Amino acid sequence: MKLKLRNVPFSPPDITEAEVAEVGESLRSGWITTGPRTKEFERLIAMCCQTEKSVCLNSATAAMELVLRVLGIGPGDEVITSAYTYTATASVACHVGAKVVMIDTASGSFEMDYSKLTEAITERTKVVVPVDLGGVICDYDRIFSAIESKAHLFRPSNDIQKAFGRVVVMADAAHAFGAQWHGRMCGEIADFTSFSFHAVKNLTTAEGGAVTWRNIPGIDNELVYSKFQLLSLHGQNKDALAKTHLGAWEYDIVAPNFKCNMTDIMAGIGLAQLKRYPEMLHRRREMIGRYDEALKNSNVQVLDHYGPDHSSSGHLYLVRLLGRDVAERNKVIVKMAERGIACNVHYKPLPMMTAYKALGFDIVDYPNAYDQYRNEVTLPLHTRLTDDDVEYIISNFVDIISK
């Protein structure tokens, strides 16, 4: 029997009247830039991540770039990351003048090859950026082990680098807010962790991001927080909220910095989303369970979202069509679209992109990343999907790939 055609978008934002009300309250308050709602959102993010502090910014990209600047990363330094990621992971190193070093994924995996990570660390390496793809947290035990094994090569160039005494781990957890690994929350595992609250993410502020960090031996968290504030607000030593105190108009510019703060309007959306987030994570887990069950007898490999020692944020449902190539994968996506279902690919490896080819990268050097990409399809996974939508996606996908 032919199914009735539906329209299933890939990843629309899940906005309710609760978010509308919070934004309305922000607008009516007269405080729409960085203010009390942003500070409260920071407090709650830190609480969720079990860290002392967080900083909210206008994107995860800004969060990662500012981490590099807080660490003093610049020309002559190397930043290692995976070839299998979105451009923001690598472009932030370019922004500060550092050299990007990409490593291949492990065979049959979306995570970087940790043995190659060890080999890639040199005297110039200052930061490693693992990617918690799809909301699944990387193997940070292996990452820290690789870094510790090369600690003797580390050459700190400022006090904060000296406090670490080794290469710093900055997680690109754009997908992974709310994920857990070995009993720890994403945000407290890596040295620094960046989150995205972009419109397509599990928890959205329309645009936006945040950074958390673990306590750094000998470094005051208030000092780290103030560094992020100075970098994100033109180097101004008082934000707009601080200047509202009686007689406190005067400020100084201590450096010609950047402008990438979060507004209270954005934070208002985030506060409402945060209240709903546990049920949103639960719903994602339900849908992933249904996908997994439906595809267990198909010739596919899916991302392992849940296990005894890890729990994903359930951001993306990645499916590899085993034995298929790029052309066949693309046909599947087209056929799904013809039935009203929007699919995607996560990701086209960076060495295939014009900007990174111009930097000398060649996909030939990253065969495992290419193998992951060539037959990967990402199915819709969002909290506006009904059970009927999920069944419609499954029935059509299974029908298409079986042919």
Beta strands, then each sheet from edge to edge (+ up, - down):
strand 1: 54-57
strand 2: 78-82
strand 3: 99-103
strand 4: 125-129
strand 5: 168-172
strand 6: 180-181
strand 7: 184-185
strand 8: 192-196
strand 9: 209-213
strand 10: 300-302
strand 11: 306-307
strand 12: 310-311
strand 13: 317-321
strand 14: 376-379
sheet 1: 1+ 9- 8+ 5+ 4+ 2+ 3+
sheet 2: 7+ 6- 12+ 11-
sheet 3: 10+ 13- 14+
end
